[in-house]
Amino acid sequence: MSRNRKLNRDHTQKTQRPMVEDATIANQLEALVTPVIISQENYYRQLELRD
């Protein structure tokens, strides 16, 4: 019985690496997202959907 199937070796090695968090990027994202989250919470409170 001959084996003619090709081997798929892509699954053997992980190509993804842990992301390095840059403090500058983290601060910018926090400054961008935090006001939006607060305004969304206030809107939900106005609609009485959140305590």
GISULTA-V824393 format. One record per pair of residues at least 24 apart in sequence whose ideal C-beta (glycine too) atoms are under 7 Angstrom apart, sorted by the first residue. I is the first residue (numbers start at 0). J is the second residue. Records with the same first field share a line. If there is no record, write none. Layout:
I->J, J
This chain:
none
